[in-house]
């Protein structure tokens, strides 16, 4: 494995595959800010096998496997060569519709198992929230460490791609983190993104000792208020999280046929 030391190199991997004019399949979607952080921390590695780039992120919480290649045949052949050399647990996300099933099967045949399935839900229309509870406020930089600790403690890194502190800082500076404080203590938060006319829910959390106090609904209403000028709202939910799905449906969200299969291979 070779360390990736430049965001431009990542872009070039895509260009190399495109120039072959055989098609492109990938589960790596370039995010200059996030991936530059990974590179800066020395977390990204690459292995080239035939017409397949395998990108590995080795972080403190979880190791991810990504690929950029021309077709499923190249992917299957490349997996057979690279997997015997990987001596640690890796997780892979496969995002798409039901047409992803044959691709998923390639990984299952190469020693991966399905850990969880996540699917996307959406709501269409302008949110009807005109205001929000006065205890809900935008997070400030001083809240960063607490939010990061709560994310690491209560969220599953295999499923929820926990952001590092630099990413959380960016969300805070862009006013995309809402917190609920009681007695000066953060007991819940929402992290979201506003992109054009679309509102994305990233993380929604209430500390266990403060649940059943309607804090979650107050945070969610504030989240919807922040997107009051959007026309579409999106989120991802774990398929067997019936309680969360019920709550999202209450807010008008409906399931899409867009899935994220989270597969895992033990060392």
SERO-4910 file (N, C-alpha, C, O; in steps of 0.05 Angstrom, whole numbers):
BEGIN
 pado doro    nc1    nc2    nc3   cac1   cac2   cac3    cc1    cc2    cc3    oc1    oc2    oc3
  Unk    A     17    -24      0      0      0      0     18     25      0     37     26     14
  Unk    A     10     44    -16     24     70    -17      7     92     -5    -17     93    -10
  Unk    A     19    109     10      5    132     23     -4    151      1     12    158    -17
  Unk    A    -28    161      3    -38    182    -15    -31    209     -2    -39    214     21
  Unk    A    -17    226    -16     -8    251     -4    -18    276    -18     -9    298    -12
  Unk    A    -38    273    -36    -48    296    -50    -77    291    -59    -83    269    -69
  Unk    A    -94    311    -56   -121    309    -66   -122    308    -96   -140    296   -108
  Unk    A   -102    320   -109   -100    319   -139    -96    290   -149   -105    283   -170
  Unk    A    -82    274   -133    -77    246   -141   -103    231   -141   -108    214   -159
  Unk    A   -121    237   -122   -147    224   -122   -162    230   -147   -175    212   -159
  Unk    A   -162    255   -155   -176    263   -180   -164    249   -204   -178    241   -223
  Unk    A   -137    245   -204   -124    233   -226   -132    203   -229   -133    193   -251
  Unk    A   -137    190   -206   -146    162   -207   -171    159   -224   -174    141   -240
  Unk    A   -190    178   -220   -214    177   -235   -208    183   -265   -220    170   -282
  Unk    A   -191    202   -270   -184    208   -298   -172    184   -312   -178    179   -335
  Unk    A   -154    170   -298   -141    146   -310   -163    126   -318   -162    115   -340
  Unk    A   -181    121   -301   -202    101   -307   -220    111   -329   -228     95   -347
  Unk    A   -227    136   -329   -245    147   -350   -231    146   -377   -244    140   -397
  Unk    A   -205    151   -378   -191    150   -404   -190    122   -416   -185    120   -440
  Unk    A   -195    102   -401   -196     75   -412   -222     71   -429   -223     52   -444
  Unk    A   -242     88   -425   -267     88   -440   -281     60   -438   -292     50   -457
  Unk    A   -280     49   -414   -293     23   -409   -315     26   -388   -328      7   -381
  Unk    A   -320     51   -379   -339     56   -358   -325     61   -332   -301     58   -329
  Unk    A   -341     70   -312   -330     75   -285   -351     66   -265   -374     73   -266
  Unk    A   -342     49   -246   -358     43   -222   -341     49   -197   -317     43   -197
  Unk    A   -354     60   -177   -339     68   -154   -358     71   -130   -382     74   -133
  Unk    A   -347     70   -106   -361     77    -82   -347    100    -68   -351    105    -44
  Unk    A   -329    114    -82   -314    136    -71   -323    161    -85   -319    165   -109
  Unk    A   -335    179    -69   -345    204    -80   -329    227    -69   -331    234    -45
  Unk    A   -314    240    -86   -293    259    -78   -305    283    -63   -323    296    -73
  Unk    A   -295    288    -39   -302    311    -23   -276    325    -16   -263    316      3
  Unk    A   -269    346    -30   -242    358    -26   -236    365      3   -214    361     13
  Unk    A   -256    376     18   -251    384     46   -246    359     63   -225    358     77
  Unk    A   -264    341     63   -262    317     80   -238    300     73   -223    291     91
  Unk    A   -234    295     47   -212    277     39   -185    291     43   -165    277     47
  Unk    A   -184    317     41   -159    331     47   -151    327     76   -128    324     83
  Unk    A   -171    326     94   -166    321    122   -155    293    126   -136    289    141
  Unk    A   -167    274    112   -157    246    115   -128    244    105   -111    231    118
  Unk    A   -122    258     83    -95    258     72    -76    271     92    -54    260     97
  Unk    A    -84    293    103    -67    308    122    -60    290    146    -38    292    157
  Unk    A    -79    274    155    -75    256    178    -60    230    170    -55    214    188
  Unk    A    -54    227    145    -40    203    136    -57    178    137    -47    156    142
  Unk    A    -83    181    132   -102    158    135   -108    144    108   -120    122    109
  Unk    A   -101    155     86   -109    144     60    -86    130     46    -63    140     44
  Unk    A    -92    106     36    -73     89     22    -85     80     -4   -110     79     -7
  Unk    A    -68     72    -23    -78     62    -49    -63     38    -57    -39     35    -53
  Unk    A    -78     20    -70    -65     -4    -83    -77     -5   -111   -102     -5   -115
  Unk    A    -60     -7   -132    -70    -10   -159    -66    -39   -168    -44    -50   -167
  Unk    A    -89    -51   -176    -88    -78   -186   -102    -78   -213   -127    -74   -215
  Unk    A    -87    -82   -234    -98    -82   -262   -112    -55   -266    -99    -34   -264
  Unk    A   -138    -55   -272   -153    -31   -277   -169    -23   -253   -191    -11   -256
  Unk    A   -160    -29   -229   -175    -23   -205   -158     -9   -184   -138    -20   -175
  Unk    A   -167     15   -176   -154     28   -154   -169     21   -128   -194     26   -127
  Unk    A   -156     10   -109   -168      5    -83   -157     26    -64   -132     29    -60
  Unk    A   -175     41    -51   -167     62    -32   -176     53     -5   -198     45     -1
  Unk    A   -157     54     14   -162     45     41   -159     68     60   -138     82     60
  Unk    A   -179     73     77   -176     92     98   -172     78    124   -190     62    133
  Unk    A   -150     82    137   -144     71    163   -146     92    184   -129    109    187
  Unk    A   -168     92    200   -173    112    220   -173     99    248   -172     75    250
  Unk    A   -175    115    268   -175    105    295   -200     88    301   -199     70    317
  Unk    A   -222     95    288   -248     82    294   -254     58    276   -264     38    286
  Unk    A   -248     61    251   -256     40    232   -239     43    206   -229     64    200
  Unk    A   -236     20    192   -221     20    167   -241     16    144   -257     -2    144
  Unk    A   -239     34    124   -258     33    101   -243     24     76   -220     30     72
  Unk    A   -258     10     59   -247      2     33   -264     15     11   -288     14     11
  Unk    A   -250     28     -8   -263     41    -31   -251     30    -57   -229     18    -56
  Unk    A   -265     33    -79   -254     24   -104   -262     44   -126   -283     57   -125
  Unk    A   -244     45   -146   -250     60   -171   -240     42   -194   -217     36   -196
  Unk    A   -259     33   -210   -251     14   -232   -270     17   -255   -288     34   -256
  Unk    A   -266     -1   -275   -282      2   -300   -307    -15   -299   -327     -7   -310
  Unk    A   -306    -39   -287   -330    -56   -288   -328    -77   -265   -308    -78   -251
  Unk    A   -349    -92   -262   -350   -112   -240   -330   -134   -244   -321   -146   -224
  Unk    A   -323   -141   -268   -303   -162   -273   -276   -154   -262   -262   -169   -248
  Unk    A   -268   -129   -268   -242   -119   -257   -243   -117   -227   -224   -124   -213
  Unk    A   -266   -109   -216   -269   -108   -187   -266   -135   -174   -252   -138   -154
  Unk    A   -280   -155   -185   -279   -182   -174   -250   -193   -175   -241   -205   -156
  Unk    A   -237   -189   -197   -209   -199   -200   -190   -185   -181   -173   -197   -169
  Unk    A   -194   -159   -178   -178   -143   -160   -181   -151   -131   -162   -153   -116
  Unk    A   -206   -156   -123   -212   -165    -96   -197   -191    -89   -187   -194    -67
  Unk    A   -197   -209   -108   -184   -235   -102   -154   -232    -97   -142   -248    -83
  Unk    A   -143   -211   -108   -114   -206   -104   -108   -190    -79    -89   -195    -65
  Unk    A   -125   -169    -74   -118   -151    -52   -127   -162    -24   -113   -157     -5
  Unk    A   -149   -176    -23   -160   -184      3   -141   -202     19   -140   -198     44
  Unk    A   -127   -221      7   -108   -236     23    -86   -220     36    -73   -229     55
  Unk    A    -82   -196     26    -60   -179     38    -71   -160     60    -55   -148     73
  Unk    A    -97   -159     63   -108   -141     84   -112   -157    109   -128   -176    110
  Unk    A    -98   -150    130    -98   -166    155   -113   -151    177   -107   -156    201
  Unk    A   -132   -134    170   -147   -120    190   -176   -118    180   -182   -122    157
  Unk    A   -194   -113    199   -222   -110    192   -227    -86    174   -216    -65    178
  Unk    A   -243    -90    153   -250    -68    135   -281    -68    131   -294    -88    132
  Unk    A   -290    -43    127   -319    -39    122   -321    -26     94   -305    -10     86
  Unk    A   -342    -33     80   -347    -21     54   -377    -13     52   -394    -27     61
  Unk    A   -382     11     40   -409     20     35   -415     18      6   -399     27    -11
  Unk    A   -438      6     -1   -447      5    -28   -473     20    -30   -493     10    -19
  Unk    A   -473     42    -44   -497     60    -45   -509     59    -72   -496     62    -93
  Unk    A   -536     54    -73   -550     54    -98   -578     42    -95   -587     39    -73
  Unk    A   -590     35   -117   -617     23   -116   -614     -7   -117   -593    -18   -112
  Unk    A   -636    -21   -123   -636    -50   -122   -617    -62   -143   -610    -86   -141
  Unk    A   -609    -47   -162   -590    -56   -182   -562    -62   -170   -545    -73   -183
  Unk    A   -559    -54   -145   -533    -58   -131   -530    -87   -122   -508    -95   -113
  Unk    A   -551   -103   -123   -550   -130   -112   -528   -147   -125   -513   -160   -110
  Unk    A   -524   -147   -151   -502   -163   -163   -474   -154   -153   -456   -170   -149
  Unk    A   -471   -128   -149   -446   -117   -139   -442   -126   -110   -420   -134   -102
  Unk    A   -463   -125    -94   -461   -135    -67   -453   -164    -66   -438   -172    -48
  Unk    A   -463   -179    -84   -458   -208    -85   -428   -213    -89   -417   -232    -78
  Unk    A   -415   -197   -105   -386   -200   -109   -371   -198    -83   -353   -214    -78
  Unk    A   -378   -179    -66   -365   -177    -40   -372   -200    -21   -355   -209     -6
  Unk    A   -397   -209    -22   -405   -231     -5   -389   -256    -12   -383   -272      5
  Unk    A   -384   -259    -38   -369   -283    -47   -340   -281    -41   -325   -301    -44
  Unk    A   -331   -257    -32   -303   -254    -25   -298   -249      4   -280   -235     12
  Unk    A   -316   -260     21   -311   -260     49   -324   -238     65   -320   -236     90
  Unk    A   -339   -220     52   -353   -199     67   -380   -210     76   -391   -229     65
  Unk    A   -390   -198     97   -417   -205    107   -433   -179    109   -421   -157    113
  Unk    A   -459   -181    106   -476   -157    108   -480   -150    137   -491   -165    152
  Unk    A   -470   -126    144   -472   -117    172   -499   -104    177   -514   -111    196
  Unk    A   -506    -84    161   -532    -71    163   -540    -60    135   -523    -57    118
  Unk    A   -565    -54    133   -575    -39    109   -587    -13    119   -602    -12    138
  Unk    A   -580      9    105   -590     35    111   -606     44     86   -597     38     63
  Unk    A   -627     58     90   -641     69     66   -648     98     70   -649    108     92
  Unk    A   -653    111     48   -658    140     48   -688    145     50   -704    131     38
  Unk    A   -695    166     65   -722    176     66   -722    205     58   -703    220     61
  Unk    A   -745    214     46   -747    242     38   -774    253     44   -794    239     48
  Unk    A   -774    279     45   -799    294     48   -798    317     28   -777    330     25
  Unk    A   -819    320     13   -820    340     -8   -839    362      0   -862    357      9
  Unk    A   -830    387     -3   -847    410      5   -832    427     25   -813    419     37
  Unk    A   -842    452     27   -830    471     46   -838    463     74   -862    459     80
  Unk    A   -819    462     93   -826    456    121   -844    477    132   -842    501    125
  Unk    A   -863    469    150   -883    488    160   -876    497    188   -894    506    203
  Unk    A   -850    495    197   -842    504    223   -836    534    222   -818    543    207
  Unk    A   -850    550    238   -848    579    237   -828    589    258   -819    612    256
  Unk    A   -822    573    278   -804    581    299   -794    556    314   -801    534    306
  Unk    A   -777    560    334   -769    537    350   -763    545    379   -761    568    385
  Unk    A   -761    524    396   -759    528    424   -734    545    431   -713    542    419
  Unk    A   -737    563    451   -716    581    458   -692    567    470   -670    579    472
  Unk    A   -696    543    480   -673    528    491   -655    516    470   -633    506    475
  Unk    A   -665    516    445   -648    506    422   -632    530    412   -643    551    407
  Unk    A   -606    525    408   -589    547    398   -568    535    380   -563    511    379
  Unk    A   -555    553    365   -533    544    348   -509    538    365   -503    553    383
  Unk    A   -495    517    359   -470    510    373   -449    530    367   -449    543    346
  Unk    A   -430    533    386   -407    550    382   -382    532    385   -384    509    394
  Unk    A   -359    543    378   -334    527    378   -329    514    406   -318    492    407
  Unk    A   -337    528    427   -333    517    454   -348    491    458   -342    476    477
  Unk    A   -368    486    441   -384    461    444   -373    438    429   -382    415    431
  Unk    A   -352    443    413   -341    423    394   -333    397    408   -342    375    400
  Unk    A   -317    399    429   -307    375    442   -329    358    454   -329    333    452
  Unk    A   -349    371    466   -372    356    478   -387    341    456   -394    318    460
  Unk    A   -392    354    434   -407    341    412   -391    318    401   -402    297    395
  Unk    A   -365    321    398   -348    299    388   -348    276    407   -350    253    398
  Unk    A   -347    281    432   -347    259    452   -373    244    451   -374    219    452
  Unk    A   -396    258    449   -422    245    447   -425    229    422   -436    207    423
  Unk    A   -415    239    400   -416    224    375   -400    198    377   -410    176    370
  Unk    A   -376    199    388   -359    176    391   -370    156    411   -366    132    408
  Unk    A   -384    165    431   -395    148    452   -420    133    443   -424    110    450
  Unk    A   -438    148    429   -465    137    425   -471    129    396   -491    115    391
  Unk    A   -453    136    377   -458    129    349   -440    106    341   -417    103    351
  Unk    A   -449     89    323   -434     66    314   -416     74    290   -427     80    269
  Unk    A   -390     73    293   -372     82    272   -374     64    247   -367     73    225
  Unk    A   -383     39    250   -385     22    227   -408     30    209   -409     23    186
  Unk    A   -428     45    221   -451     52    205   -453     82    199   -463     90    178
  Unk    A   -443     99    217   -451    127    216   -429    146    210   -432    170    212
  Unk    A   -405    136    202   -383    152    192   -380    177    209   -385    200    200
  Unk    A   -372    173    234   -369    195    253   -350    216    243   -327    209    236
  Unk    A   -358    241    242   -340    262    232   -318    268    252   -322    265    277
  Unk    A   -295    276    242   -273    284    260   -278    312    270   -297    325    261
  Unk    A   -261    322    287   -265    348    299   -265    371    278   -280    390    281
  Unk    A   -248    368    258   -246    389    238   -272    391    222   -281    412    215
  Unk    A   -285    368    217   -310    368    203   -332    380    220   -349    396    210
  Unk    A   -332    373    246   -352    385    264   -348    415    266   -368    430    266
  Unk    A   -323    424    267   -317    453    268   -329    467    244   -340    488    246
  Unk    A   -326    454    220   -337    466    196   -368    469    198   -379    489    190
  Unk    A   -381    447    207   -410    449    211   -417    472    230   -436    487    225
  Unk    A   -403    474    252   -409    495    272   -405    523    259   -422    540    262
  Unk    A   -383    527    245   -377    553    233   -398    561    212   -403    584    207
  Unk    A   -410    541    200   -431    546    180   -459    546    191   -478    545    177
  Unk    A   -460    547    218   -486    547    233   -504    523    226   -528    526    223
  Unk    A   -491    500    224   -506    476    217   -505    455    240   -508    431    235
  Unk    A   -502    465    264   -505    448    288   -523    462    307   -519    485    315
  Unk    A   -545    448    315   -563    458    335   -561    442    360   -558    417    359
  Unk    A   -561    455    384   -558    441    409   -581    449    428   -593    470    425
  Unk    A   -586    431    446   -606    437    467   -591    435    494   -579    414    500
  Unk    A   -591    456    509   -577    457    534   -597    458    558   -618    472    557
  Unk    A   -590    443    578   -606    444    603   -586    446    626   -568    429    629
  Unk    A   -589    467    643   -570    472    665   -542    474    654   -523    466    667
  Unk    A   -539    487    631   -513    491    619   -500    467    606   -477    468    597
  Unk    A   -515    445    605   -504    420    594   -517    413    568   -542    414    566
  Unk    A   -501    405    548   -513    396    523   -525    369    527   -512    350    534
  Unk    A   -551    367    522   -565    342    525   -577    332    499   -590    311    498
  Unk    A   -572    346    477   -581    337    451   -570    356    429   -564    379    434
  Unk    A   -569    345    405   -560    362    382   -570    350    356   -579    327    354
  Unk    A   -570    368    336   -575    360    308   -553    372    291   -546    396    294
  Unk    A   -541    356    274   -522    365    254   -535    362    226   -545    340    220
  Unk    A   -534    383    210   -547    382    184   -531    397    163   -511    410    169
  Unk    A   -540    395    139   -528    409    117   -550    422    100   -571    410     95
  Unk    A   -545    446     91   -563    460     72   -548    462     45   -528    476     44
  Unk    A   -558    449     25   -545    450     -1   -567    458    -21   -583    442    -29
  Unk    A   -566    483    -30   -586    493    -49   -613    492    -36   -617    504    -14
  Unk    A   -632    479    -48   -659    477    -38   -664    450    -24   -687    442    -20
  Unk    A   -642    437    -16   -644    412     -2   -633    413     26   -611    424     30
  Unk    A   -647    402     45   -639    401     73   -632    372     80   -649    354     77
  Unk    A   -608    367     90   -598    340     96   -595    338    127   -581    353    139
  Unk    A   -608    318    138   -604    311    166   -580    292    168   -580    271    156
  Unk    A   -560    299    183   -536    282    186   -537    267    212   -534    242    212
  Unk    A   -540    281    235   -540    267    261   -561    280    279   -563    305    280
  Unk    A   -576    264    292   -597    273    311   -595    257    336   -597    233    336
  Unk    A   -591    271    359   -584    256    383   -595    270    408   -594    295    410
  Unk    A   -605    254    427   -612    263    453   -599    244    473   -602    219    471
  Unk    A   -586    254    494   -573    237    514   -593    220    528   -616    229    533
  Unk    A   -586    195    534   -605    176    547   -620    188    571   -644    182    574
  Unk    A   -607    202    588   -620    213    612   -640    235    607   -654    243    626
  Unk    A   -642    244    582   -659    267    576   -681    259    556   -695    277    546
  Unk    A   -683    234    550   -704    225    531   -731    225    544   -733    225    569
  Unk    A   -752    225    528   -780    227    538   -787    254    550   -806    257    564
  Unk    A   -770    274    543   -775    301    553   -782    320    529   -782    344    532
  Unk    A   -787    307    505   -793    322    481   -770    339    470   -774    357    453
  Unk    A   -746    334    480   -723    348    470   -717    341    441   -710    358    425
  Unk    A   -720    315    434   -716    307    407   -734    321    387   -725    329    366
  Unk    A   -760    323    394   -778    337    376   -772    367    374   -776    378    352
  Unk    A   -763    379    396   -756    407    395   -732    412    376   -731    431    361
  Unk    A   -713    393    378   -689    395    361   -697    391    331   -688    405    314
  Unk    A   -715    371    327   -723    365    299   -739    389    287   -735    395    264
  Unk    A   -756    401    303   -771    424    293   -752    447    286   -756    461    267
  Unk    A   -731    450    303   -712    471    297   -696    465    272   -691    483    256
  Unk    A   -690    440    268   -677    431    243   -694    438    219   -684    448    199
  Unk    A   -720    431    220   -738    437    198   -741    467    194   -743    477    171
  Unk    A   -740    482    216   -742    512    213   -717    522    198   -720    540    182
  Unk    A   -694    511    204   -670    520    190   -672    515    160   -659    529    144
  Unk    A   -688    495    152   -692    490    124   -718    500    114   -730    489     95
  Unk    A   -728    522    126   -755    532    119   -758    541     91   -780    544     81
  Unk    A   -735    547     77   -737    555     49   -730    533     30   -727    537      6
  Unk    A   -726    508     40   -719    486     23   -745    473     12   -767    476     23
  Unk    A   -741    457     -9   -764    443    -21   -762    413    -18   -780    398    -26
  Unk    A   -739    404     -7   -736    375     -4   -718    370     21   -698    384     25
  Unk    A   -726    351     37   -710    344     61   -703    314     60   -720    297     53
  Unk    A   -678    308     66   -668    280     63   -655    271     89   -644    287    104
  Unk    A   -656    245     93   -641    232    115   -637    203    108   -651    191     91
  Unk    A   -618    190    123   -614    161    121   -621    149    147   -616    160    169
  Unk    A   -632    125    146   -641    111    171   -633     82    169   -635     70    147
  Unk    A   -625     70    191   -619     41    192   -645     26    189   -665     32    202
  Unk    A   -645      6    171   -669     -7    163   -685    -20    185   -709    -22    184
  Unk    A   -671    -29    206   -685    -43    228   -689    -25    252   -697    -34    274
  Unk    A   -685      1    249   -690     20    271   -719     29    269   -725     51    259
  Unk    A   -737     12    278   -766     17    275   -775     43    289   -793     57    279
  Unk    A   -764     48    312   -772     72    327   -765     97    312   -782    115    310
  Unk    A   -741     99    301   -734    123    286   -751    125    260   -759    147    254
  Unk    A   -755    103    247   -771    104    222   -799    114    228   -810    130    213
  Unk    A   -811    105    250   -838    114    258   -838    144    262   -857    158    254
  Unk    A   -817    154    275   -816    183    281   -813    199    255   -825    220    252
  Unk    A   -796    189    237   -792    204    212   -817    204    196   -824    224    183
  Unk    A   -832    182    196   -857    182    181   -877    202    193   -892    215    179
  Unk    A   -876    205    220   -893    225    233   -888    253    223   -906    269    221
  Unk    A   -863    258    216   -855    284    205   -859    287    175   -852    307    163
  Unk    A   -870    266    163   -877    268    134   -857    256    116   -858    260     91
  Unk    A   -837    241    126   -816    229    109   -826    202     99   -841    188    112
  Unk    A   -817    195     75   -825    170     62   -799    156     51   -780    169     44
  Unk    A   -800    130     51   -777    115     42   -773    117     12   -792    118     -3
  Unk    A   -747    119      5   -739    118    -23   -727     90    -29   -721     75    -11
  Unk    A   -725     84    -55   -711     60    -63   -681     66    -68   -670     60    -89
  Unk    A   -669     77    -47   -640     84    -48   -628     72    -23   -636     79      0
  Unk    A   -609     54    -26   -599     38     -4   -569     42      0   -554     49    -19
  Unk    A   -560     37     24   -532     36     31   -527      9     45   -535      5     68
  Unk    A   -514    -10     30   -508    -35     42   -481    -33     56   -460    -27     43
  Unk    A   -481    -37     82   -456    -36     98   -446    -64    101   -458    -80    115
  Unk    A   -423    -70     88   -411    -97     89   -386    -96    105   -372    -76    106
  Unk    A   -379   -118    118   -356   -119    135   -340   -145    130   -352   -166    126
  Unk    A   -314   -143    131   -297   -167    129   -278   -167    152   -263   -148    156
  Unk    A   -279   -188    168   -261   -191    190   -233   -198    181   -230   -209    159
  Unk    A   -213   -193    197   -186   -199    190   -181   -229    192   -159   -238    186
***
